[in-house]
Amino acid sequence: MKKKRIFSALLAACMILTAAVGCSSSDAGSSASGSEGSASGETSTPENFNAEGYPVVNEPIELSAFTFCESDSGDFNTMTMVQEINEKTGVHVTFEQVMGDAYTERKNLLLASGTDLPDIFFGGGVTDSDILRYGRAGVFIPLNDLIDKYAPRVKQMMEDDPSMQTLMPMEDGNIYDLPFDDQYLPENIPEMLFINQTWLDTLGLEKPTTTEEFHQVLTAFKENDPNGNDEADEIPFTYYPNATYEGDLSLSGSFGVLDTSKHIMIKDGTALFSNTQDGYKDYIKYQAQLYAEGLLDPEVFTQDSSQYYAKNQGEVATVGVFSAYAPELFCGIDRANNEYTLLEPLEGPNGDRLWNKYNFGFYSGKILITSDNEYPEATMRWADEFYDEEMSIRVHWGEIGDGVIKNDDGTYQLQNDLPDGYSIDSYRFLKAPAFYGPGVLLDSTYQKITLGDDKIKKAQYYEIYDPYTTTEYLPTVRLPEDDQEIVAQYFTDIDTYVENNKAKWIVGEGDVDAEWENYKSDLDKMNVAEYVAVYQRAYDNSKAE
C-alpha cells in the first residue's frame, strides 16, 4: 500500500485512533434515521427499489461520488468491476476524483456549506472528527438500519471480524461510514529503505549497517560517479518527508526515537511527543550534516509526491538510497529487481536500531452517504457489493484476467507478467480502486491468494524488518468526541510548527542546538501535553480491554 498523504490518511491514515465504543444492533437502530424507517419501527419501501434480487432499482438512478485518490490512480468510472456493480444494481455512480491537499480543501468547503453535497463520499480522506461532527449535524446519515436491512455482506464482515463491531460505530452509537478491512500483515511496516546494490558493487562497498557507515557510503556515491555517465547527477539519498509510506518517520529510530504522523511514540507504556525527545534533536543534527554535505536530496523539502516518484525513472539510476513501501513503486520493476536491494534499519551512535510498526487493517471513511442522497437504500445495496469476497479481491488487487488469475479450484494468483514493466502495486492502482475502495480481505481470503513475486518480496522484507520494530505502538481505535475535539483544536498548529522547524534546521536555516529550548517552550504553549494525553488515554483504554 501506499502513501501517508494517504493515509494521513492515512490514513489517516490511515490509521485512525479513537476509543472503541460498542454498539448492539438494537441500540444502533434506535438512533439511526433515514428514509428506510424510523425509531418507532415504521418502514417504507421506495417504489423504484427492490430490497432483494437484481437489479436493485427497476429504473436506473444516477448518483455522484466525491472521491479521494492519488496521482497513480486510474479513472474509477472506466474500471470494469465498478461498471459491473453499476450495471448489476442499476445504481450508476459517477466518480469525481480529487487528489491530496486539493481534496482536503474541497471536502472542507463542501461539509462546511452543507449544500450541493455529493450523494456519496468515497475513498477515504474524511477524518473521524469530520465523520462524527457532520454525522451529528445530519450531513452524513446513520447507516445502522440500512446495514441491518440491506447489507448482508457488511453484516457478515462484522461477524467474521468482531473488531469491526467496535471500530465502525462512532461515540454516539451510529455507524456513518463503511471501511476497508484488510488483514495483510506486511502493511504494518509500510516504509522501508532501499539501496543501489549496483553502485555498491561498482565502488567495492558493503551495505552500511550503522549511521556512520551510511554517511561514508553516501559520500562515496556523491564523489565517485557510480552510475558511470560522467555527470555529477547522483542523489545519494532522498525521501518524502513526514510521509508514512515513503518518508523518514522511522529514520529517527537510529537515535532511540520513533516519529509518526501523529508525532506520538509509546515507550514503557507512556505516550511521548516524539519531536521533543533528545534523540530527535540528534537525528535532526545528523540529517542536517547529510544535507550540508550534499548527501541528502536538495529538493527533499520542496518536491511533491509526483516529483519524488519521478526522480529515478531516467535511462540511468540517479538515486543511491530511497524510502518506499516497495522499490518498484519508486524506480520501476526492472530496476527494482536488477539494481536495488533492501537496506536494514541502521544502528545509531548509542546502539539504537528501531523502526516503526503500526496496527493497520481498519481504514475508515471509504463510503459515507450524505443527506442529499435521495436513494439511501439503493446506495447501501450498491455499497454492499464491494464486500463480496471475489469483488473485494478484484477491487483491491486487480481485475480477473488483468492483474489477477482465478484458478479452477477457486483460488487466485496475482500476475507477475504485467505490461510495460508495471509492478502489481502500480498496475492495480491503475486498473482498480485498490486502497481507496471499500471491501474486506480477511486472513481466510489471503489463504486463497498466491501473491505475485513483488508481494512475496514485500512479505520477506517484512520478516527482515520486524525484529527491529517497536513492540509498543498506538492501537487502532476511535477517539471519543472530547478527545477528537482536542486533536482537531491543537494538531494542525503543532504539526505545522514541528515540520517547519524540521525543514529549517535540516537545510541549515536555523540552529537546532541554539533554538531547542525555545522550540520546546513554544510547543508547551501550544498545548502539546494535553494533545499527548489524548493518546495516553487511548493507549491505556486499549490495554484495559
For each residue, the residues with C-beta under 8 A, 3 or more apart:
1: 6 7 187 190 245 325 425 435
2: 6 7 70 72 190 245 246 325 329 425 429 435
3: 6 7 9 10 70 243 244 245 246 305
4: 7 8 9 10 11 13 14 242 243 244 245 246 247 261
5: 8 9 10 70 100 101 243 305
6: 1 2 3 9 10 11 12 13 14 70 124 244 245 435
7: 1 2 3 4 10 11 12 13 14 15 124 244 245 261 363
8: 4 5 11 12 13 14 244 261
9: 3 4 5 6 12 13 14 15 124 125
10: 3 4 5 6 7 13 14 15 124 244 245 261 363
11: 4 6 7 8 14 15 16 124 244 363
12: 6 7 8 9 15 16 124 125 127 261 363 364
13: 4 6 7 8 9 10 16 244 261 363
14: 4 6 7 8 9 10 11 124 244 360 363
15: 7 9 10 11 12 244 261 358 360 363 476
16: 11 12 13 127 128 362 363 364 476 478
17: 262 474 475 476 477 478 479 535 538
18: 128 477 478 479 480 483 484 538
19: 171 477 478 479 480 483 537 538 541
20: 166 167 477 478 541 542 545
21: 166 169 170 171 173 478 480
22: 165 166 169
23: 27 28 144 165 166 168 169 173 175
24: 27 28
25: 28 29 144 148
26: 29 30
27: 23 24 30 31 173
28: 23 24 25 31 32 142 144 145 148 169 173 174 175
29: 25 26 32 39 144 145 148
30: 26 27 39
31: 27 28 39 142 144 172 173 174
32: 28 29 39 142 143 144 145 146 174
33: 38 39 141 142
34: 37 141 142 145 146 376
35: 44 46 376 377
36: 43 44 145 146 149 150 376 377
37: 34 41 42 43 44 145 149
38: 33 41 42
39: 29 30 31 32 33
40:
41: 37 38
42: 37 38
43: 36 37
44: 35 36 37
45: 49 51 377
46: 35 49 375 377 378
47:
48: 57 58 59 61 378
49: 45 46 56 57 375 377 378
50: 53 54 55 56 57 58
51: 45 149 150 377
52:
53: 50
54: 50 88 89 90
55: 50 58 60 88 89 90
56: 49 50 89 90 91 378 381 382
57: 48 49 50 60 61 89 90 91 375 378
58: 48 50 55 90
59: 48 90
60: 55 57 90 91 92
61: 48 57 90 91 92 375 378
62: 92 94
63: 91 92 93 94 119 120 373 375 379 382
64: 93 94 96 118 119 120
65: 76 93 94 95 96 118 119 120 121 122
66: 96 98 106 107 110 118 120 121 122
67: 76 95 96 97 98 122 123 436
68: 97 98 99 103 107 122 123 124 125 126 436
69: 73 76 97 98 99 123 433 436
70: 2 3 5 6 73 99 100 305 429
71: 99 100 305 306
72: 2 309 426 429 430
73: 69 70 76 97 429 430 433 434 436
74: 78 79 429 430 431 432
75: 78 79 95 97
76: 65 67 69 73 79 82 95 97 433
77: 82 94 95
78: 74 75 83
79: 74 75 76 82 83 399 431 432 433
80: 83 84 399 402 431
81: 84 85 391 394 395 399 432
82: 76 77 79 85 86 93 95 433
83: 78 79 80 86 87
84: 80 81 87 88
85: 81 82 88 89 91 382 385 386 391
86: 82 83 89 90 91 92 93 382
87: 83 84 90
88: 54 55 84 85 385
89: 54 55 56 57 85 86 378 381 382 385
90: 54 55 56 57 58 59 60 61 86 87 378
91: 56 57 60 61 63 85 86 375 378 379 381 382
92: 60 61 62 63 86
93: 63 64 65 82 86 119 120 122 382
94: 62 63 64 65 77
95: 65 67 75 76 77 82 122
96: 64 65 66 67 118
97: 67 68 69 73 75 76 123
98: 66 67 68 69 102 103 106
99: 68 69 70 71 102 103
100: 5 70 71 103 104 305
101: 5 104 105
102: 98 99 105 106
103: 68 98 99 100 106 107 125
104: 100 101 107 108 125
105: 101 102 108 109
106: 66 98 102 103 109 110
107: 66 68 103 104 110 111 121 125 126 130
108: 104 105 111 112
109: 105 106 112 113
110: 66 106 107 113 116 117 118
111: 107 108 114 130 134 139
112: 108 109
113: 109 110 116
114: 111 117 137 139
115:
116: 110 113 372
117: 110 114 139 370 371 372
118: 64 65 66 96 110 121 370 372
119: 63 64 65 93 369 370 372 373 374 375 379
120: 63 64 65 66 93 367 368 369 370 373 379
121: 65 66 107 118 125 126 140 365 367 368 370
122: 65 66 67 68 93 95 366 367 436
123: 67 68 69 97 365 366 433 436 437
124: 6 7 9 10 11 12 14 68 180 363 364 365 366 435 436
125: 9 12 68 103 104 107 121 365
126: 68 107 121 130 131 177 364 365 368
127: 12 16 130 131 365
128: 16 18 131 132 170 364 478 479 484
129: 132 133 484 485 487 488
130: 107 111 126 127 133 134
131: 126 127 128 134 135 140 170 176 177 364 365 368
132: 128 129 135 136 170 171 172 176 481 484
133: 129 130 136 137
134: 111 130 131 137 138 139 140
135: 131 132 138 139 140 141 142 170 172 174 176
136: 132 133 172
137: 114 133 134
138: 134 135 141 371
139: 111 114 117 134 135 370 371
140: 121 131 134 135 176 177 368 369 370 371
141: 33 34 135 138 176 369 370 371 373 376
142: 28 31 32 33 34 135 145 146 174 175 176
143: 32 146 147 174 175 176 177 178 369 380
144: 23 25 28 29 31 32 147 148 169 173 174 175
145: 28 29 32 34 36 37 142 148 149
146: 32 34 36 142 143 149 150 151 369 376 377 380
147: 143 144 150 151 154 155 175 380
148: 25 28 29 144 145 151 155
149: 36 37 51 145 146 377
150: 36 51 146 147 377 380 381 384
151: 146 147 148 154 155 380 381 383 384 387
152: 155 156 384
153: 156 157 384 385 387 388 440
154: 147 151 157 158 178 383 384 387
155: 147 148 151 152 158 159
156: 152 153 159 160 387
157: 153 154 160 161 164 181 387 440 442
158: 154 155 161 162 164 165 168
159: 155 156 162
160: 156 157 440 442 444
161: 157 158 164 181 183 440 442
162: 158 159 165 166
163: 166 167 361 362
164: 157 158 161 167 168 179 181 362
165: 22 23 158 162 168 169
166: 20 21 22 23 162 163 169 477
167: 20 163 164 179 362 364 476 477 478
168: 23 158 164 165 175 177 178 179
169: 21 22 23 28 144 165 166 173 174 175
170: 21 128 131 132 135 173 174 175 176 478
171: 19 21 132 478 480 481
172: 31 132 135 136
173: 21 23 27 28 31 144 169 170
174: 28 31 32 135 142 143 144 169 170
175: 23 28 142 143 144 147 168 169 170 178
176: 131 132 135 140 141 142 143 170 368
177: 126 131 140 143 168 364 365 366 367 368
178: 143 154 168 175 366 367 368 383 438
179: 164 167 168 362 363 364 365 366 438
180: 124 363 366 396 435 437 438 439 440
181: 157 161 164 361 362 363 439 440 441 442
182: 187 360 361 363 396 440 441
183: 161 361 441 442 443 446
184: 187 441 446
185: 188 459 462
186: 189 455 458 459 461 462
187: 1 182 184 190 358 360 361
188: 185 357 358 359 360 361 462
189: 186 192 355 356 357 358 461 462 465 466 469
190: 1 2 187 244 245 325 358 360
191: 243 244 245 246 247 249 250 323 324 325 356
192: 189 323 324 325 326 342 343 461 465
193: 321 322 323 342 343 344 345
194: 321 322 323 324 327 330 336 340 341 342 343
195: 199 200 207 208 217 320 321 340 341 342 343
196: 199 200 221 226 317 319 320 321 339 340
197: 200 201 207 339 340 341
198: 201 202 226 317 338 339
199: 195 196 202 203 205 221 226 227 317 320
200: 195 196 197 203 205 206 207 217
201: 197 198 204
202: 198 199 226 228
203: 199 200 220 221 224 226
204: 201
205: 199 200 217 220
206: 200
207: 195 197 200 217 341 343 344
208: 195 213 214 216 217 343 346
209: 213 344 346 347
210: 213 214 346 347 348
211: 214 215 254 286 346 347 348 349
212: 215 216 349
213: 208 209 210 216 217 346
214: 208 210 211 217 218 321 346
215: 211 212 218 219 289 290 295
216: 208 212 213 219 220
217: 195 200 205 207 208 213 214 220 221 320
218: 214 215 221 222 236 237 290 295 320 321
219: 215 216 222 223 236 293 295
220: 203 205 216 217 223 224 226
221: 196 199 203 217 218 224 226 234 236 295 320
222: 218 219 234 236 293 294 295
223: 219 220
224: 203 220 221
225: 228 229 230 231 232 234
226: 196 198 199 202 203 220 221 234 320
227: 199 233 234 316 317 318
228: 202 225 316
229: 225 233 316
230: 225
231: 225
232: 225
233: 227 229 318
234: 221 222 225 226 227 318 319 320
235: 238 297 311 318 319 320
236: 218 219 221 222 290 294 295 296 320 321
237: 218 290 295 296 297 319 320 321 322
238: 235 296 297 299 300 308 311 319 321 322 323
239: 243 246 247 248 251 297 300 322 323
240: 243 246 247 303 305 308 323
241: 247 248 300 301 499 502 503
242: 4 247 248 249 261 499 502
243: 3 4 5 191 239 240 246 247 249 305
244: 3 4 6 7 8 10 11 13 14 15 190 191 247 249 260 261 358
245: 1 2 3 4 6 7 10 190 191 324 325
246: 2 3 4 191 239 240 243 305 308 322 323 324 325 329 330
247: 4 191 239 240 241 242 243 244 323
248: 239 241 242 251 252 259 287 323
249: 191 242 243 244 252 258 259 260 261 356
250: 191 253 258 259 345 354 355 356
251: 239 248 254 283 287 323 346
252: 248 249 255 257 258 259 274 279 280 283
253: 250 256 257 258 345 348 352 353 354 355 356 468 470
254: 211 251 283 286 345 346 347 348 352 353 354
255: 252 279 280 282 283 286 348 349 350 352
256: 253 277 279 348 350 352 354
257: 252 253 265 274 277 279 280 283
258: 249 250 252 253 265 274 354 355 356 470
259: 248 249 250 252 263 265 274 275 280
260: 244 249 263 264 265 274 356 474
261: 4 7 8 10 12 13 15 242 244 249
262: 17 474 491 535
263: 259 260 273 274 275 494 495 498
264: 260 271 272 273 274 474 532 535
265: 257 258 259 260 271 272 274 277 470
266: 269 270 271 272 470 472 473 474 539
267: 270 272 472
268: 472
269: 266 472 539 543
270: 266 267 536
271: 264 265 266 532 533 535 536 539
272: 264 265 266 267 277 532
273: 263 264 276 277 523 528 531 532
274: 252 257 258 259 260 263 264 265 277 280
275: 259 263 280 498 502 523
276: 273 280 519 520 523 528
277: 256 257 265 272 273 274 280 281
278: 281 282
279: 252 255 256 257 282 283 352
280: 252 255 257 259 274 275 276 277 283 284
281: 277 278 284 285 512 513 516
282: 255 278 279 285 286 348 349
283: 251 252 254 255 257 279 280 286 287
284: 280 281 287 288 502 505 506 512
285: 281 282 288 289 512 513
286: 211 254 255 282 283 289 290
287: 248 251 283 284 290 291 296 506
288: 284 285 291 292 505 506 507 508 512
289: 215 285 286 292 293
290: 215 218 236 237 286 287 293 295 296
291: 287 288 294 295 296 298 300 506 507 508
292: 288 289 508
293: 219 222 289 290
294: 222 236 291 298
295: 215 218 219 221 222 236 237 290 291
296: 236 237 238 287 290 291 300 506
297: 235 237 238 239 300 303 311
298: 291 294
299: 238 302 303 307
300: 238 239 241 291 296 297 303 506
301: 241 503 506 507
302: 299
303: 240 297 299 300 307 308 311
304: 307 308
305: 3 5 70 71 100 240 243 246 308 309
306: 71 309 310
307: 299 303 304 310 311
308: 238 240 246 303 304 305 311 330
309: 72 305 306 313 329 330
310: 306 307 313
311: 235 238 297 303 307 308 318 319 322 330
312: 317 318 319 322 330 331 335
313: 309 310 331 332
314: 317 318
315:
316: 227 228 229
317: 196 198 199 227 312 314 331 335 339
318: 227 233 234 235 311 312 314
319: 196 234 235 237 238 311 312 322 330 331
320: 195 196 199 217 218 221 226 234 235 236 237
321: 193 194 195 196 214 218 236 237 238 343
322: 193 194 237 238 239 246 311 312 319 327 330 331
323: 191 192 193 194 238 239 240 246 247 248 251
324: 191 192 194 245 246 327 329 330
325: 1 2 190 191 192 245 246 329 425 458
326: 192 329 336 423 425 454 457 458 461
327: 194 322 324 330 331 335 336 340
328: 331 332 333 336 337 423 425 426 454
329: 2 246 309 324 325 326 423 425 426
330: 194 246 308 309 311 312 319 322 324 327 336
331: 312 313 317 319 322 327 328 335 336 339 340
332: 313 328 335 336 421 423
333: 328 336 337 418 421 422 423 426 454
334: 337 338 421
335: 312 317 327 331 332 338 339 340
336: 194 326 327 328 330 331 332 333 339 340 423 454
337: 328 333 334
338: 198 334 335
339: 196 197 198 317 331 335 336
340: 194 195 196 197 327 331 335 336
341: 194 195 197 207
342: 192 193 194 195 461 464
343: 192 193 194 195 207 208 321 346
344: 193 207 209 464 465 468
345: 193 250 253 254 353 354 355 465 468
346: 208 209 210 211 213 214 251 254 343 353
347: 209 210 211 254 351 352 353
348: 210 211 253 254 255 256 282 351 352 353
349: 211 212 255 282
350: 255 256
351: 347 348
352: 253 254 255 256 279 347 348
353: 253 254 345 346 347 348 468
354: 250 253 254 256 258 345 468 469 470
355: 189 250 253 258 345 465 468 469 470
356: 189 191 249 250 253 258 260 469 470 473
357: 188 189 466 469 470 471 473
358: 15 187 188 189 190 244 473 474
359: 188 473 474 475 476
360: 14 15 182 187 188 190 363 476
361: 163 181 182 183 187 188 476
362: 16 163 164 167 179 181 476
363: 7 10 11 12 13 14 15 16 124 179 180 181 182 360 366 435
364: 12 16 124 126 128 131 167 177 179 478
365: 121 123 124 125 126 127 131 177 179 368
366: 122 123 124 177 178 179 180 363 436 437 438 439
367: 120 121 122 177 178 383 386 438
368: 120 121 126 131 140 176 177 178 365
369: 119 120 140 141 143 146 373 376 379 380
370: 117 118 119 120 121 139 140 141 373
371: 117 138 139 140 141
372: 116 117 118 119
373: 63 119 120 141 369 370 376 379
374: 119
375: 46 49 57 61 63 91 119 378 379
376: 34 35 36 141 146 369 373 379 380
377: 35 36 45 46 49 51 146 149 150 380 381
378: 46 48 49 56 57 61 89 90 91 375 381 382
379: 63 91 119 120 369 373 375 376 382 383
380: 143 146 147 150 151 369 376 377 383 384
381: 56 89 91 150 151 377 378 384 385
382: 56 63 85 86 89 91 93 378 379 385
383: 151 154 178 367 379 380 386 387 438
384: 150 151 152 153 154 380 381 387
385: 85 88 89 153 381 382 388 391
386: 85 367 383 391 392 395 437 438 439
387: 151 153 154 156 157 383 384 391 392 438 439 440
388: 153 385 391 392
389: 392 393 440 445
390: 393 394 400 406
391: 81 85 385 386 387 388 394 395 439
392: 386 387 388 389 395 396 439 440 441 445
393: 389 390 396 397 404 412 441 445 449
394: 81 390 391 397 398 399 400 404 432
395: 81 386 391 392 432 433 434 437 438 439
396: 180 182 392 393 428 432 433 434 435 437 439 441
397: 393 394 403 404 412 414 424 428 432 434 449
398: 394 402 403 404 414 415 424 427 428 431 432
399: 79 80 81 394 402 403 404 431 432
400: 390 394 404 405 406
401: 404 405 406
402: 80 398 399 431
403: 397 398 399 414 415 418 424 427 428 431 432
404: 393 394 397 398 399 400 401 412 413 414 415
405: 400 401 412 413 414 415
406: 390 400 401 410 411 412
407: 410 411 412 413
408:
409:
410: 406 407 448
411: 406 407 448 449 450
412: 393 397 404 405 406 407 448 449 450
413: 404 405 407 449 450 452
414: 397 398 403 404 405 424 449 450 451 452 455
415: 398 403 404 405 418 424 452
416: 424 452 453 454
417:
418: 333 403 415 421 422 423 424 427
419: 422 427
420:
421: 332 333 334 418
422: 333 418 419 426 427 430
423: 326 328 329 332 333 336 418 426 427 454
424: 397 398 403 414 415 416 418 427 428 452 454 455
425: 1 2 325 326 328 329 428 429 454 455
426: 72 328 329 333 422 423 429 430
427: 398 403 418 419 422 423 424 430 431
428: 396 397 398 403 424 425 431 432 434
429: 2 70 72 73 74 425 426 432 434 435
430: 72 73 74 422 426 427
431: 74 79 80 398 399 402 403 427 428
432: 74 79 81 394 395 396 397 398 399 403 428 429 437
433: 69 73 76 79 82 123 395 396 436 437
434: 73 395 396 397 428 429 437
435: 1 2 6 124 180 363 396 429
436: 67 68 69 73 122 123 124 366 433
437: 123 180 366 386 395 396 432 433 434
438: 178 179 180 366 367 383 386 387 395
439: 180 181 366 386 387 391 392 395 396
440: 153 157 160 161 180 181 182 387 389 392 445
441: 181 182 183 184 392 393 396 445 446
442: 157 160 161 181 183 445 446
443: 183 446 447
444: 160 447 448
445: 389 392 393 440 441 442 448 449
446: 183 184 441 442 443 449
447: 443 444
448: 410 411 412 444 445
449: 393 397 411 412 413 414 445 446
450: 411 412 413 414
451: 414 455 456 459
452: 413 414 415 416 424 455 456
453: 416 456 457
454: 326 328 333 336 416 423 424 425 457 458
455: 186 414 424 425 451 452 458 459
456: 451 452 453 459 460
457: 326 453 454 460 461
458: 186 325 326 454 455 461 462
459: 185 186 451 455 456 462 463
460: 456 457 463 464
461: 186 189 192 326 342 457 458 464 465
462: 185 186 188 189 458 459 465 466
463: 459 460 466
464: 342 344 460 461 467
465: 189 192 344 345 355 461 462 468 469
466: 189 357 462 463 469
467: 464
468: 253 344 345 353 354 355 465
469: 189 354 355 356 357 465 466
470: 253 258 265 266 354 355 356 357 473
471: 357
472: 266 267 268 269
473: 266 356 357 358 359 470
474: 17 260 262 264 266 358 359 535 538 539
475: 17 359 538 539 542
476: 15 16 17 167 359 360 361 362
477: 17 18 19 20 166 167 538 541 542
478: 16 17 18 19 20 21 128 167 170 171 364
479: 17 18 19 128 483 484 487 534 538
480: 18 19 21 171 483 484
481: 132 171 484 485
482: 485 486
483: 18 19 479 480 486 487 534 537 538
484: 18 128 129 132 479 480 481 487 488
485: 129 481 482 488 489
486: 482 483 489 490 530 531 534
487: 129 479 483 484 490 491 531 534
488: 129 484 485 491
489: 485 486 527
490: 486 487 493 494 526 527 528 530 531
491: 262 487 488 494 495 531
492: 495 496
493: 490 496 497 526
494: 263 490 491 497 498 523 526 527 528 531
495: 263 491 492 498 499
496: 492 493 499 500
497: 493 494 500 501 522 523 526
498: 263 275 494 495 501 502 523
499: 241 242 495 496 502 503
500: 496 497 503 504
501: 497 498 504 505 510 515 519
502: 241 242 275 284 498 499 505 506
503: 241 301 499 500 506 507
504: 500 501 507 509 510
505: 284 288 501 502 508 509 510 511 512 515
506: 284 287 288 291 296 300 301 502 503
507: 288 291 301 503 504
508: 288 291 292 505
509: 504 505
510: 501 504 505 514 515
511: 505 514 515
512: 281 284 285 288 505 515 516 519
513: 281 285 516
514: 510 511
515: 501 505 510 511 512 518 519
516: 281 512 513 519 520
517: 520 521
518: 515 521 522
519: 276 501 512 515 516 522 523
520: 276 516 517 523 524
521: 517 518 524 525
522: 497 518 519 525 526
523: 273 275 276 494 497 498 519 520 526 528
524: 520 521 528 529
525: 521 522
526: 490 493 494 497 522 523
527: 489 490 494 530 531
528: 273 276 490 494 523 524 531 532
529: 524 532 533
530: 486 490 527 533 534
531: 273 486 487 490 491 494 527 528 534 535
532: 264 271 272 273 528 529 535 536
533: 271 529 530 536 537
534: 479 483 486 487 530 531 537 538
535: 17 262 264 271 474 531 532 538 539
536: 270 271 532 533 539 540
537: 19 483 533 534 540 541
538: 17 18 19 474 475 477 479 483 534 535 541 542
539: 266 269 271 474 475 535 536 542 543
540: 536 537 543 544
541: 19 20 477 537 538 544 545
542: 20 475 477 538 539 545
543: 269 539 540
544: 540 541
545: 20 541 542
